[in-house]
């Protein structure tokens, strides 16, 4: 099993985290879709609701005058429609260590085989 690299265990865990973020975002979008559908339903059936929403946007009837209070802030009921979730693959700081260990191991095995190998009486010379 590989730990590093593009297809290793660490990269797999990063992808799982990213997948969880995407699934959470999809659920939030479904909740927003439901809320928007309910608001649309209310606005399409209730004329008083339409008047209230128009007033919150600054539209008034001809005989109405807005009264603004200095210390009062009107709350906004806006929706947050999803977010962009980017997958940023983290650079694995252990990858150079694994590569150095692998190269060192290969060089070490090569040196041991050269020093303690059979040399001239080995397999290659026996075949000739």
Secondary structure as a PSIPRED ss2 file (coil, helix, strand):
# PSIPRED VFORMAT (PSIPRED V4.0)

   1 X C   1.000  0.000  0.000
   2 X C   1.000  0.000  0.000
   3 X C   1.000  0.000  0.000
   4 X C   1.000  0.000  0.000
   5 X C   1.000  0.000  0.000
   6 X C   1.000  0.000  0.000
   7 X C   1.000  0.000  0.000
   8 X C   1.000  0.000  0.000
   9 X H   0.000  1.000  0.000
  10 X H   0.000  1.000  0.000
  11 X H   0.000  1.000  0.000
  12 X H   0.000  1.000  0.000
  13 X H   0.000  1.000  0.000
  14 X H   0.000  1.000  0.000
  15 X H   0.000  1.000  0.000
  16 X H   0.000  1.000  0.000
  17 X H   0.000  1.000  0.000
  18 X H   0.000  1.000  0.000
  19 X H   0.000  1.000  0.000
  20 X H   0.000  1.000  0.000
  21 X H   0.000  1.000  0.000
  22 X H   0.000  1.000  0.000
  23 X H   0.000  1.000  0.000
  24 X H   0.000  1.000  0.000
  25 X H   0.000  1.000  0.000
  26 X H   0.000  1.000  0.000
  27 X H   0.000  1.000  0.000
  28 X H   0.000  1.000  0.000
  29 X H   0.000  1.000  0.000
  30 X H   0.000  1.000  0.000
  31 X H   0.000  1.000  0.000
  32 X H   0.000  1.000  0.000
  33 X H   0.000  1.000  0.000
  34 X H   0.000  1.000  0.000
  35 X H   0.000  1.000  0.000
  36 X H   0.000  1.000  0.000
  37 X H   0.000  1.000  0.000
  38 X H   0.000  1.000  0.000
  39 X H   0.000  1.000  0.000
  40 X H   0.000  1.000  0.000
  41 X H   0.000  1.000  0.000
  42 X H   0.000  1.000  0.000
  43 X H   0.000  1.000  0.000
  44 X H   0.000  1.000  0.000
  45 X H   0.000  1.000  0.000
  46 X C   1.000  0.000  0.000
  47 X H   0.000  1.000  0.000
  48 X H   0.000  1.000  0.000
  49 X H   0.000  1.000  0.000
  50 X H   0.000  1.000  0.000
  51 X H   0.000  1.000  0.000
  52 X H   0.000  1.000  0.000
  53 X H   0.000  1.000  0.000
  54 X H   0.000  1.000  0.000
  55 X H   0.000  1.000  0.000
  56 X H   0.000  1.000  0.000
  57 X C   1.000  0.000  0.000
  58 X C   1.000  0.000  0.000
  59 X C   1.000  0.000  0.000
  60 X C   1.000  0.000  0.000
  61 X C   1.000  0.000  0.000
  62 X C   1.000  0.000  0.000
  63 X C   1.000  0.000  0.000
  64 X C   1.000  0.000  0.000
  65 X C   1.000  0.000  0.000
  66 X C   1.000  0.000  0.000
  67 X C   1.000  0.000  0.000
  68 X C   1.000  0.000  0.000
  69 X C   1.000  0.000  0.000
  70 X C   1.000  0.000  0.000
  71 X C   1.000  0.000  0.000
  72 X C   1.000  0.000  0.000
  73 X C   1.000  0.000  0.000
  74 X C   1.000  0.000  0.000
  75 X C   1.000  0.000  0.000
  76 X C   1.000  0.000  0.000
  77 X C   1.000  0.000  0.000
  78 X C   1.000  0.000  0.000
  79 X C   1.000  0.000  0.000
  80 X C   1.000  0.000  0.000
  81 X C   1.000  0.000  0.000
  82 X C   1.000  0.000  0.000
  83 X C   1.000  0.000  0.000
  84 X C   1.000  0.000  0.000
  85 X C   1.000  0.000  0.000
  86 X C   1.000  0.000  0.000
  87 X C   1.000  0.000  0.000
  88 X C   1.000  0.000  0.000
  89 X C   1.000  0.000  0.000
  90 X C   1.000  0.000  0.000
  91 X C   1.000  0.000  0.000
  92 X C   1.000  0.000  0.000
  93 X C   1.000  0.000  0.000
  94 X C   1.000  0.000  0.000
  95 X H   0.000  1.000  0.000
  96 X H   0.000  1.000  0.000
  97 X H   0.000  1.000  0.000
  98 X H   0.000  1.000  0.000
  99 X H   0.000  1.000  0.000
 100 X H   0.000  1.000  0.000
 101 X H   0.000  1.000  0.000
 102 X H   0.000  1.000  0.000
 103 X H   0.000  1.000  0.000
 104 X H   0.000  1.000  0.000
 105 X H   0.000  1.000  0.000
 106 X H   0.000  1.000  0.000
 107 X H   0.000  1.000  0.000
 108 X H   0.000  1.000  0.000
 109 X H   0.000  1.000  0.000
 110 X H   0.000  1.000  0.000
 111 X H   0.000  1.000  0.000
 112 X H   0.000  1.000  0.000
 113 X H   0.000  1.000  0.000
 114 X H   0.000  1.000  0.000
 115 X H   0.000  1.000  0.000
 116 X H   0.000  1.000  0.000
 117 X C   1.000  0.000  0.000
 118 X C   1.000  0.000  0.000
 119 X H   0.000  1.000  0.000
 120 X H   0.000  1.000  0.000
 121 X H   0.000  1.000  0.000
 122 X C   1.000  0.000  0.000
 123 X H   0.000  1.000  0.000
 124 X H   0.000  1.000  0.000
 125 X H   0.000  1.000  0.000
 126 X H   0.000  1.000  0.000
 127 X H   0.000  1.000  0.000
 128 X C   1.000  0.000  0.000
